[in-house]
Amino acid sequence: MGSPLVLLDVDGVLNPFERPHRGYKRHRCSPNGVTYRLWLNAAHGPSLLELAESTGAELAWASYWCDNANEWISPRIGLPELPFVPIPRFPGIEEGRTLGAWKARHVAAWAERRPFIWFEDEPDATECIAAEEGAGEHLLVAVDPLVGLTDDDLETGAAWLRARAR
């Protein structure tokens, strides 16, 4: 089955939508020639590495940033290059799916029934991932996109992974 996964979204999770509290620094990132201004917290990298190491989990990106996260996010928060879920461009609501459902489809397929936690901010992602055929045992940690990833979110994920390991 493989080790459990810790899946990371970027926007709304590592990059909160409102001006964040202490510890965040403003960055300019230009993946594919488009410039974005992001708020990133360098403490997130070590905290996520500790979470993965202490629970025997593997970190991976589950974000539209895909491999761009390795170039633009990882070095700014202290993460190594990570595998990523290849999430194609969202086709839009006309496809009959929400953004959360679109991402969930690709996350479930990529995880290949491995257990995972997913730090995600899409409001319907929890019900969408649960409805995906083939999704392994999982916990979606619903991150408040205005605040971003918190210590409580990390502890929720760690507790689930520790309980699963027993």
Helices and strands as residue ranges (DSSP letters): E 5-8, E 24-29, G 31-33, E 36-41, H 44-55, E 58-61, H 68-72, H 74-77, G 93-95, H 99-111, E 116-120, H 125-131, E 138-142, H 151-165
